[in-house]
Amino acid sequence: MKFGFREYHHSFKHAFSKTNILYLALVVAFLALITSTTYILSQQSFSFGTKAAENTNPLPESYSAPYAAQTSDQKKVIIGFLPSWSVAQHAPVHSEYLDQLIYFGIGMNDQGYLAKVNDQGIETLNWHYFTSDELRGTIEQARGNTKILVSITNFENSSIDKLVSSETATQNAVKSLKNLIKDYNLDGINFNFEYVSDVDYPTHQYLNRFLETVSSELRAEYPWIILSFDVNATAVYNDNAYDMVKIGETMDQVVLMGYDYRQPTAVQAGSVSPLYAQSDAPSIDKSIQSMIGRVPAEKIVLAVPFYGYEWQTYSKAPNSYIVPQTGALATYKRVQSLIEQRDDEELYFDDVSKTPYLIYNQNGFIKQIYYEDDRSLAEKCAYIANNHLDGIGVWALGYEGEYQEPWKVLYKSLGRE
């Protein structure tokens, strides 16, 4: 049967007499009363439930280290890594620009003991320079405005695995670090455990346990301690070796080593510390973006190089192929001296990686140097600010020589002036 508008309108009028309308009004009023009462009770129940949860569960679901939480809305930190060889060379340290000075470093063996002597019982060079008058003077000059930390290092996969997987070695490490902090009045510990990218050991769970135990034990005795962990940029990019979520929860700072994307043994010349890269090539941005979401941005420190690499190349073309075994370190000091002393070098800036490079001839051979300058450092500082990172680290103190320009750039670009 066709049910048009006229038939529908007639049916509607007939069905709703005055009696029916009154009955319908009463039903609607009753339903409205029930609905409003239910809503009020549900709101009261929700409020009571929230309050009860606050009272019975005052702690967060996951532990978050205090240092980054305190500094998340404060100034961007500037950290300098001082290697033992820079101490040996009496390199100047511009500590007036530093929030943290990290001595690099003291080895830790697979039993959890500090490498003060080698297998022959001879004092190690790293320990020798750590306890030297030279470093003591540098630290005394820096104290007051600068926190003093020591980097604890291990670079062998098998040794790291034995250390972090052994509860006995872990407890030895705790004791070693407690004594080190007490004896040398340290403000913090930096961990530099560098796995190769394709690690075969079940290090994730063991490293997590190691860091949690060390962190808990050290904070119980030294609540103010600063704990940081260095991560290899390409390992982070390839998502190998590190459980970034757990490291981010346990440590105050996670330092991304934003350099050596290209090494002396590379096939083609190119940026050592590319901020960006084309296609699938690794870059600082790709490493950082892979960390954010797993590590709070306010805990991430981007470490940048005060150096580059120099190669002999087959041509002057950008990213030219390299003559094998010609790669060499080119410190900030060396590059600046070269630019000042020569008048035939060709200076360029790569707009993709946001880093400079230069080309010159030496005895008829073509040389290319990819390095860092004031502009590239300023670009990295802007990146840090735009991505709300904790700050910047520098590898390594001494590579700049007497030049203070890079420090002034960092200070100004991070809004520290």
C-alpha positions in Angstrom: 0.0 0.0 0.0 1.2 3.4 -0.8 1.8 5.5 2.3 1.9 9.1 1.1 2.0 12.3 3.0 -1.8 12.8 3.3 -2.4 9.3 4.7 0.6 9.8 7.2 -0.8 13.2 8.4 -4.3 11.8 8.9 -3.0 8.8 10.9 -0.9 11.1 13.1 -3.9 13.4 14.0 -6.2 10.5 14.7 -3.7 8.7 16.9 -3.0 11.7 19.2 -6.2 12.7 20.9 -6.1 15.0 23.9 -6.0 12.1 26.3 -3.2 10.5 24.4 -1.3 13.8 24.3 -1.6 14.2 28.1 -0.4 10.6 28.6 2.6 11.1 26.4 3.5 14.3 28.2 3.6 12.5 31.5 5.8 9.7 30.1 8.2 12.2 28.7 8.5 14.1 32.0 9.1 10.8 33.9 11.9 9.8 31.5 13.5 13.2 31.7 13.6 12.9 35.5 15.2 9.5 35.4 17.8 10.6 32.9 18.8 13.7 34.9 19.1 11.7 38.1 21.3 9.1 36.4 23.5 11.8 35.0 24.0 13.5 38.4 24.9 10.2 40.1 27.2 9.2 37.3 29.1 12.5 37.6 29.4 12.0 41.4 30.6 8.5 40.9 33.2 9.6 38.4 34.5 12.3 40.7 34.7 10.0 43.7 36.5 7.4 41.6 39.1 9.8 40.4 39.8 11.1 43.9 40.1 7.6 45.2 42.6 6.7 42.5 44.7 9.8 43.3 44.8 8.8 47.0 45.6 5.2 46.5 48.0 5.5 43.6 50.2 8.6 44.1 53.1 7.3 42.0 53.3 7.4 38.2 53.0 4.2 36.4 56.6 4.4 35.2 59.7 5.9 36.8 60.9 9.2 35.3 64.3 10.6 36.3 64.1 13.9 38.1 66.7 16.0 36.3 65.0 16.4 32.9 61.7 17.1 34.6 63.3 20.0 36.5 64.9 21.4 33.4 62.3 20.8 30.7 61.2 24.4 30.7 64.5 26.0 31.6 67.6 26.9 29.5 69.0 24.6 27.0 72.0 22.8 28.4 75.5 22.9 26.9 77.7 19.8 27.6 81.3 19.3 26.7 83.1 16.0 26.5 86.8 16.3 27.5 88.8 13.2 26.2 92.0 12.1 28.0 94.1 13.0 25.0 93.0 16.6 25.2 94.0 16.7 28.8 97.4 15.2 27.8 97.9 18.0 25.2 97.0 20.7 27.7 94.1 21.8 25.5 92.2 24.9 26.6 88.8 24.3 28.1 86.3 27.1 27.8 84.3 26.0 30.8 82.5 29.4 31.2 80.2 28.2 28.4 79.5 24.7 29.9 76.7 23.4 32.1 78.4 20.0 32.2 82.0 18.9 31.7 82.3 15.2 31.1 85.7 13.6 31.4 86.0 10.9 28.7 86.5 8.4 30.0 87.2 5.6 32.4 86.7 2.0 31.2 84.6 -0.6 33.1 85.5 -4.2 32.6 83.1 -7.2 32.4 83.3 -7.7 36.1 82.1 -4.2 37.0 85.5 -2.8 38.0 87.0 0.4 36.8 90.0 0.0 34.5 92.6 1.8 36.6 95.4 -0.6 35.5 95.9 -2.8 32.5 96.5 -6.6 32.4 100.2 -6.0 33.1 99.4 -3.9 36.2 100.4 -0.6 34.6 98.2 2.4 35.2 95.9 3.1 32.2 96.3 6.4 30.4 92.7 7.3 31.0 93.0 6.8 34.7 96.3 8.6 34.8 94.9 11.7 33.2 91.7 11.5 35.3 93.8 11.8 38.4 96.3 14.3 37.0 97.0 17.8 38.3 96.1 19.1 34.8 92.5 17.8 35.0 92.3 18.7 38.7 93.1 22.3 37.8 90.6 22.4 35.0 87.9 21.0 37.3 88.7 23.5 40.0 88.4 26.3 37.5 85.0 25.0 36.2 83.3 24.2 39.5 80.6 26.5 40.6 78.7 27.0 37.4 79.6 23.7 35.7 78.7 20.2 36.8 81.5 17.6 36.7 80.7 14.1 35.3 82.8 11.1 34.2 82.0 8.9 31.2 82.1 5.2 32.0 83.1 3.4 28.8 83.0 -0.1 27.2 83.3 -0.7 23.5 83.3 -4.5 23.2 80.0 -6.4 22.7 81.0 -9.5 24.5 82.4 -7.5 27.5 79.3 -5.4 27.7 77.1 -8.5 27.6 79.0 -10.1 30.4 78.8 -7.0 32.5 75.1 -6.2 32.2 73.9 -9.9 32.3 75.7 -10.7 35.6 74.1 -9.6 38.9 77.4 -9.9 40.6 79.2 -7.7 38.1 76.3 -5.2 38.3 76.7 -4.9 42.1 80.4 -4.5 41.6 79.7 -1.7 39.2 77.4 0.0 41.7 80.1 -0.1 44.4 82.8 1.1 41.9 80.6 4.1 40.9 79.6 5.0 44.5 83.3 5.2 45.5 84.1 7.2 42.3 81.4 9.7 43.0 82.4 10.0 46.7 86.2 10.1 46.2 86.1 12.7 43.4 83.1 14.8 44.3 81.3 14.1 41.0 77.9 15.5 40.0 77.0 12.7 37.7 77.9 9.6 35.6 77.7 9.3 31.8 77.5 5.8 30.3 79.1 5.2 26.9 78.5 1.5 26.2 78.7 1.3 22.4 77.4 -1.8 20.7 78.0 -2.4 17.1 74.8 -2.1 15.1 74.1 -5.8 14.5 74.4 -7.0 18.1 73.8 -10.8 18.6 73.6 -10.8 22.3 70.3 -10.5 24.3 71.4 -7.2 25.6 68.1 -5.3 25.8 66.7 -7.0 28.9 70.1 -7.2 30.6 71.1 -3.6 29.9 67.7 -2.4 31.1 68.2 -4.3 34.4 71.7 -3.0 34.7 70.7 0.6 34.3 67.7 0.3 36.6 69.8 -1.2 39.3 72.6 1.3 39.0 70.2 4.2 38.8 68.2 3.1 41.9 71.3 2.4 44.0 73.1 5.6 43.1 70.0 7.8 43.6 69.3 6.2 47.0 72.7 7.5 48.2 73.1 10.5 45.9 69.5 11.9 45.1 70.9 14.8 43.1 73.1 12.7 40.8 72.9 13.3 37.0 72.8 10.1 34.9 73.1 10.1 31.2 73.5 7.5 28.4 75.1 7.9 25.0 73.6 6.3 22.0 75.1 5.7 18.6 73.2 7.6 15.9 73.1 4.9 13.3 72.2 2.2 15.8 69.2 4.3 16.9 68.3 4.9 13.2 68.5 1.2 12.5 66.6 0.5 15.7 69.3 -1.9 17.0 70.9 -2.6 20.4 69.0 -0.1 22.5 65.6 -0.3 24.3 65.1 3.5 24.0 61.9 3.5 26.0 63.5 2.0 29.0 66.7 4.0 28.7 64.5 7.2 28.5 62.7 6.2 31.6 65.8 5.4 33.6 68.2 8.1 32.6 68.1 11.9 33.1 69.5 12.5 29.7 70.0 10.5 26.5 72.8 11.8 24.4 72.5 11.2 20.6 76.0 11.1 19.1 75.1 13.1 16.0 78.3 12.4 14.1 80.3 9.8 12.2 77.4 9.3 9.8 80.3 9.1 7.4 83.7 7.9 8.5 87.3 8.1 7.3 86.9 4.8 5.5 83.9 5.9 3.5 83.7 5.3 -0.2 82.4 8.8 -1.0 83.1 12.2 0.6 80.2 13.8 2.5 78.9 15.3 5.6 80.0 13.8 8.9 77.0 15.2 10.7 74.2 15.8 8.3 71.2 17.5 9.8 69.0 16.2 6.9 69.6 13.8 4.0 68.0 12.8 0.8 65.9 9.6 0.3 66.8 6.9 2.7 70.3 8.1 3.7 70.6 8.5 7.5 70.7 11.9 9.1 70.4 13.6 12.5 66.7 14.4 11.8 65.9 10.8 11.1 67.7 9.6 14.2 66.0 12.2 16.5 62.6 11.6 15.0 63.0 7.8 15.6 63.8 8.6 19.3 61.0 11.1 19.9 58.0 9.2 21.1 60.2 6.6 22.8 62.3 9.1 24.7 60.8 12.4 26.0 62.2 15.2 23.8 63.2 17.2 26.9 65.6 14.4 27.8 67.4 14.3 24.5 70.8 16.0 24.0 72.1 16.3 20.5 75.9 15.9 20.5 77.7 17.6 17.6 81.2 17.4 16.3 83.9 20.0 16.6 85.6 18.2 13.7 85.1 16.8 10.2 87.0 14.5 7.9 89.4 15.2 5.1 89.8 13.0 2.1 91.8 12.9 -1.2 89.2 12.6 -3.9 89.2 11.7 -7.6 87.4 14.9 -8.6 86.1 18.2 -7.2 82.5 17.1 -7.5 80.4 17.0 -4.3 80.4 13.6 -2.7 83.2 12.5 -5.0 84.7 9.1 -4.7 87.5 8.8 -2.3 91.1 7.6 -2.9 91.2 4.6 -0.4 93.1 5.0 2.9 93.3 8.8 2.7 90.7 9.7 5.3 91.9 11.8 8.3 90.4 13.8 11.2 90.1 17.5 10.5 89.5 19.4 13.8 87.7 22.8 14.0 91.1 24.3 14.7 92.8 22.7 11.7 90.0 23.8 9.3 90.0 27.4 10.6 93.8 27.6 10.4 93.7 26.2 6.8 91.1 28.8 5.7 93.2 31.6 7.3 96.5 30.5 5.8 95.4 29.7 2.3 93.7 31.8 -0.4 93.0 29.1 -3.0 90.4 27.0 -1.1 86.9 26.8 -2.5 84.2 27.1 0.2 80.8 25.6 -0.2 77.6 25.0 1.9 75.4 22.0 1.3 71.8 23.1 1.6 70.5 19.5 2.2 72.8 18.4 5.1 73.2 22.0 6.3 76.9 21.5 6.6 79.9 23.1 4.9 82.7 21.6 2.9 85.8 23.0 1.2 88.1 21.9 -1.7 91.8 22.7 -2.2 94.8 21.3 -4.0 97.8 19.9 -2.2 100.8 19.0 -4.4 98.5 18.4 -7.3 96.1 16.2 -5.3 92.4 17.2 -4.8 91.4 17.4 -1.1 87.9 17.7 0.3 87.0 18.5 3.9 83.5 18.2 5.3 83.3 19.9 8.6 81.3 22.2 11.0 81.3 26.0 11.0 79.4 28.7 12.7 76.4 28.5 10.3 76.0 24.7 10.6 76.2 24.9 14.4 73.6 27.6 14.4 71.4 25.4 12.2 71.7 22.5 14.7 70.9 24.8 17.6 67.7 26.0 15.8 66.8 22.3 15.3 67.3 21.7 19.0 65.0 24.6 19.9 62.3 23.7 17.3 62.2 20.1 18.5 62.2 21.1 22.2 65.3 19.0 23.0 67.2 19.3 26.2 70.3 20.9 24.7 73.6 20.3 22.9 76.7 18.3 23.5 80.1 18.8 22.0 82.6 16.2 20.9 85.3 17.1 21.7 86.7 19.8 24.0 90.2 20.7 22.7 89.3 20.3 19.0 88.5 24.0 18.7 91.9 25.1 20.1 92.0 28.7 21.2 89.0 29.6 19.0 86.0 30.7 21.0 83.8 31.5 18.0 81.9 28.2 18.1 81.1 28.6 21.8 79.8 32.1 21.2 77.6 30.7 18.4 76.2 28.0 20.6 75.6 30.4 23.5 73.8 32.9 21.3 71.8 30.5 19.2 70.5 28.7 22.3 69.4 32.0 23.8 72.0 31.9 26.6 73.4 35.4 26.2 
